[in-house]
Amino acid sequence: MLKHLLWLSLGLAAVPAQAEERLEDPIAWSCFSCSEEERQAFALRKGEGSHLVYTGFNYGLLYAYRVEARGDELVVEKRYPIAWLARQFDEMILHYRQSSGDFYDEWGTFDLFPPGWPSDPKDTILWGHHVSSLHPQHADARATVKRVLNNGTRYSHFKGDYYGRVIRFDFQLDGSVPYTVRLKSGTTDLGYMEFYFDHDTRSWEYLGSQDLRHPIQETPEDFLGADGGARSFHYVTTFQGAAPYFLQRAKWAGAKVHGEMPNPRKNVRFDCSRMDGELNCFVIHL
């Protein structure tokens, strides 16, 4: 019954709902470059109910159909997607990158103060280092980013439905292609953070980060190779602003750091391995 009520709302009808009910998100099904006749045939194959069909990755390519049983046969009627659905589709679909299969919106700059500022006056920009699980205040840093994403106007289309529903695309149903925001922070060295929209919580959640050279480590194991063996990290002179933060994360991960950063700057390599059960990272001047 709950699913039936949801699909009734995808056309022109309003949906009464109990306050405690969680209505399912509408799903948009692909039928690329399909004609009207082909779209209607597609909807009929889906059976009774209301169905959303999109024909490409561009504005205005979302269509709604209502399939009903009349006597011994099914009939299909074309509808118009209600306004909040059409807007969500138009705002979201342009951020699907067909070349890579990723689904993200990229911010040019995203400059916030890190947690605890100005305890370190030189550490003025919140970036992937601060939201890493290794950072002692990562929960505060993530909460700061989530507040901006949840309360800002850039994603107000996610709140267009009275019941909080957000459209899902068929290629998202297995959870492999979340709608992601890529937040570039400060200088080029600092790379970007990624958060994704969680359909279950209706909120933005942390996904991962990287500086210009490497993914930001989240656990002690991230300083090692996939097989647990030694791993090296290179930072060249021209992009070395993130290198001292690498060493700080290594120490938070319990590593013994051997050596110091060069002064003046040189290309450096960090060689990390587990020795006698302990994580060690060596600073190598190149």
C-alpha positions in Angstrom: 0.0 0.0 0.0 2.8 2.4 0.9 4.5 2.0 -2.5 1.1 2.5 -4.3 0.6 5.8 -2.5 4.1 6.9 -3.5 3.6 6.3 -7.2 0.2 8.1 -7.2 2.1 11.2 -6.2 4.4 11.1 -9.3 1.7 12.5 -11.5 -0.6 15.3 -10.4 -2.1 13.9 -7.3 -1.2 14.7 -3.7 -0.4 11.9 -1.2 -1.8 11.7 2.3 0.6 10.1 4.6 0.9 9.2 8.2 3.6 11.2 10.0 5.5 8.0 11.0 5.6 6.6 7.5 8.7 6.7 5.4 7.8 7.1 1.8 10.0 5.4 -0.8 12.1 7.5 -3.1 10.9 7.7 -6.7 13.1 5.9 -9.3 13.9 7.2 -12.7 14.3 4.5 -15.3 16.5 5.0 -18.4 15.2 4.5 -21.9 17.8 6.4 -23.9 16.7 8.2 -27.0 13.3 6.5 -26.9 10.3 7.8 -28.8 7.0 8.5 -27.1 5.7 5.1 -28.3 8.7 3.3 -26.9 8.5 5.1 -23.6 4.8 4.1 -23.2 5.7 0.5 -24.1 8.5 0.7 -21.4 6.0 1.9 -18.8 3.5 -0.9 -19.7 6.2 -3.5 -19.1 6.7 -2.1 -15.6 3.1 -2.9 -14.8 0.4 -1.0 -12.8 1.4 2.2 -11.1 3.2 5.4 -12.0 6.6 5.3 -13.6 9.3 7.8 -14.4 11.3 7.4 -17.6 14.3 9.6 -18.7 15.8 9.5 -22.2 19.2 11.2 -21.7 21.5 13.3 -19.5 20.0 16.7 -20.1 17.3 19.2 -18.9 13.7 18.3 -19.6 14.2 14.7 -20.4 12.1 13.2 -17.6 8.6 11.8 -18.4 5.9 10.4 -16.2 3.3 7.7 -17.1 0.4 6.1 -15.3 -0.4 2.5 -16.0 -3.8 1.1 -15.0 -5.8 -2.1 -15.5 -9.0 -1.5 -17.4 -10.9 -4.7 -17.9 -8.5 -7.4 -19.1 -5.8 -5.1 -20.3 -3.3 -2.5 -19.1 -3.5 1.1 -20.5 -1.0 3.8 -20.2 -1.5 7.5 -19.8 1.1 10.2 -20.2 1.5 12.5 -17.2 3.8 15.4 -16.4 6.3 15.0 -13.5 5.3 17.2 -10.6 7.5 20.3 -10.2 9.8 19.1 -7.4 10.6 15.9 -9.3 11.3 17.8 -12.6 13.6 20.2 -10.7 15.5 17.5 -8.9 16.0 15.6 -12.1 17.2 18.8 -14.0 19.5 19.8 -11.2 21.0 16.4 -10.6 21.4 14.7 -14.0 23.8 17.3 -15.4 26.4 16.2 -12.7 26.6 12.7 -14.0 29.9 12.3 -15.8 29.4 9.8 -18.6 33.1 9.5 -19.3 34.0 8.2 -15.9 30.6 6.9 -14.6 30.9 9.2 -11.6 28.1 11.3 -10.3 29.3 14.5 -8.6 29.1 18.3 -8.4 32.4 20.1 -8.0 32.9 23.3 -6.0 35.7 25.6 -7.2 36.6 26.6 -3.7 35.3 25.7 -0.3 37.1 27.7 2.4 36.0 27.2 6.0 38.0 27.6 9.2 39.1 24.3 10.7 38.0 23.2 14.2 40.0 24.8 17.0 41.1 27.7 14.9 43.0 30.0 15.8 44.9 27.7 18.1 47.3 27.4 15.1 47.1 30.7 13.3 48.8 29.2 10.2 46.2 26.4 9.9 43.4 28.5 8.5 41.6 26.3 5.9 39.5 23.2 6.6 40.5 20.5 4.2 40.8 16.7 3.9 43.4 16.5 6.6 40.9 17.8 9.2 38.0 15.4 8.2 40.3 12.3 8.1 39.4 9.8 10.8 42.9 10.2 12.2 42.4 13.9 13.1 41.4 14.3 16.8 38.7 16.8 15.8 37.5 15.1 12.6 33.9 14.8 13.9 33.7 18.6 14.4 35.3 19.2 11.0 32.8 16.9 9.3 29.9 18.4 11.1 31.0 21.9 9.9 31.0 20.8 6.3 27.7 19.0 6.6 26.0 22.1 8.1 27.0 24.1 5.1 25.8 21.4 2.6 22.6 20.7 4.4 21.6 24.3 5.1 22.8 26.1 2.0 20.8 26.9 -1.1 23.0 25.0 -3.6 21.1 21.8 -2.9 17.7 23.2 -2.0 16.2 21.1 -4.7 16.8 18.0 -2.4 14.1 19.5 -0.1 11.5 20.1 -2.7 9.2 17.4 -1.6 7.0 17.8 1.5 7.9 14.2 2.6 11.7 14.6 2.0 11.9 12.3 -1.0 14.8 12.5 -3.4 14.8 11.0 -6.8 17.1 8.0 -7.4 18.4 7.0 -10.8 18.3 3.4 -11.9 22.2 3.3 -12.1 22.2 4.3 -8.4 20.1 1.5 -7.0 23.0 -0.8 -6.1 24.7 2.0 -4.1 27.7 2.1 -6.4 27.1 5.6 -7.8 26.2 8.0 -5.0 25.5 11.7 -5.7 28.8 13.2 -4.5 30.1 16.7 -4.0 33.8 17.4 -4.5 34.9 20.3 -2.4 38.2 21.9 -3.4 40.0 23.5 -0.5 42.3 26.5 -0.6 45.5 26.0 -2.5 46.2 23.4 -5.1 48.2 21.3 -2.7 45.2 20.7 -0.5 43.2 18.7 -3.1 39.6 18.1 -2.3 37.1 16.5 0.1 34.2 14.4 -1.0 30.8 14.0 0.7 27.9 12.0 -0.7 24.1 12.4 -0.3 22.8 9.6 1.9 19.2 8.7 0.8 18.6 7.0 4.1 19.6 9.8 6.4 18.6 12.6 3.9 21.9 14.2 4.8 25.5 14.5 3.5 28.1 12.1 4.7 31.8 11.9 4.5 33.2 9.8 1.7 37.0 10.5 1.4 39.6 13.1 0.6 43.0 13.5 -1.1 45.7 16.1 -1.4 47.2 16.8 -4.8 49.5 13.8 -4.6 47.8 11.0 -2.6 44.5 10.0 -0.9 44.3 11.2 2.7 44.9 8.4 5.1 42.0 7.3 7.4 43.7 4.4 9.3 47.2 3.2 10.1 46.8 0.6 7.4 46.5 3.3 4.8 50.2 4.1 5.2 51.0 0.6 4.0 50.6 -1.3 0.7 47.4 -3.3 0.0 49.3 -6.4 1.1 50.5 -4.8 4.3 54.0 -4.3 3.0 56.0 -1.1 2.6 54.7 1.9 0.7 56.2 5.1 -0.5 54.7 8.6 -0.9 56.3 11.3 -3.0 56.0 15.0 -2.6 57.8 17.2 -5.1 59.1 20.7 -4.2 56.4 22.5 -6.2 53.6 20.8 -4.4 54.9 20.3 -0.9 52.5 22.3 1.2 50.6 19.1 2.2 53.7 17.1 3.1 54.1 18.2 6.8 50.4 17.3 7.3 51.3 13.8 6.1 53.8 13.4 8.9 51.3 14.7 11.4 48.7 12.1 10.3 51.4 9.4 10.5 52.1 10.4 14.1 48.4 10.3 14.9 48.3 6.8 13.4 51.0 5.7 15.9 53.9 5.8 13.5 57.5 6.5 14.5 58.7 9.2 12.2 62.4 9.2 11.3 64.0 12.3 9.9 62.9 15.9 9.4 61.5 17.9 6.4 64.3 19.6 4.4 65.0 23.3 4.7 65.2 24.7 2.2 62.6 22.6 0.3 63.6 19.6 -1.7 61.7 16.8 -3.2 60.9 14.3 -0.5 59.7 10.7 -0.2 58.1 9.1 2.8 58.8 5.3 3.1 56.4 3.6 5.5 56.5 0.0 6.7 55.7 -2.1 9.7 58.7 -3.3 11.6 58.5 -5.5 14.6 54.7 -4.8 14.7 55.2 -1.0 14.8 54.5 1.5 12.0 57.6 3.5 10.9 57.8 6.3 8.3 61.2 7.6 7.1 61.7 11.0 5.5 64.0 10.7 2.5 65.5 13.8 0.9 65.7 13.5 -2.9 
